[in-house]
Amino acid sequence: MPPRAAPALRVLPLALAAAIFSGLTAILFYLSGVSSSHSGSRLSEADLAALAALRGGFSKCVDANGLGLKAVTGEDYCRVVIQYPSDTVSKWVRNSTTVLTKEYIDALPNGWEEYAWRRINKGILLNKCQNRSLCMEKLSLVLPETSPYVPRHFGRCAVVGNSGDLLKTKFGDEIDSYDAVFRENGAPTQNYTEYVGRKSTFRLLNRGSAKALDKVVELDETKKEALIVKTTIHDIMNQMIRELPITNPVYLMLGTSFGSSAKGTGLKALEFALSICDSVDMYGFTVDPGYKEWLVHVDLHAVTIKNSSLQFCAYS
């Protein structure tokens, strides 16, 4: 296993904030290689103080905005457990895997009138799904009755970003050893397998990639990867699914933000992985050492998030 780079402290709250909304009963976050419980820690007093302040600030954030969630901490500065209230409704937890389902829409107050039409391209023309049958027809190919995945559905998972730095290392075999691999948009594996691996279990798609489903399905030679669309279903997509046909599972991602505030595909891939995996390792997410606004170093080395240097473990 290659040596792991020291993680950037400010990366943690970004990932934690995304994971709050992935809907797990309890989530454990752990920064590999910098745990204060490890003997022989190389962290300075200033680093430990920074970690303590980060953990304390995050706990306050969860208390104030976490919808009843509780951030539980202990002696280890790098360990935070997010716990749901004991009376959490099981039906809501079943929808926590971030795949949009009919069960979820039905459970929402006015779910069809207030939400469903937003997941259909030009859905505003559907008069807020007052004709539910028409909305069902447009969503039917991507709307399962219940979630096909559950928390901890997979063990070890890898989320592979699209950074060119992946070509500087050969993690292909290591990535293929995971139980599930998450990729994004049109990132190819052919001709790059020694760097990025061959395996692909899920592929997160933005609007542009989703409109080219016929090209996307060619990226995985097994034609079995599940395609998770983070925006809306489009008539072009429905037509391709029916007529080609596209046999890959195609789903919409739950809880998508629209417009300029929408999260990037990489962050949504991480959020999705956290909802169905026991542990998640990230590859190909490069932190630019020249971007000082949000990057804080544990030491003087530049940081690249790869090979478990930032690790998340999720527990249901």
Summary of the structure (lengths in Angstrom):
residues: 316
radius of gyration: 20.2
end to end distance: 28.4
largest distance: 65.0
contacts: 990
relative contact order: 0.19
helix: 36%
strand: 18%
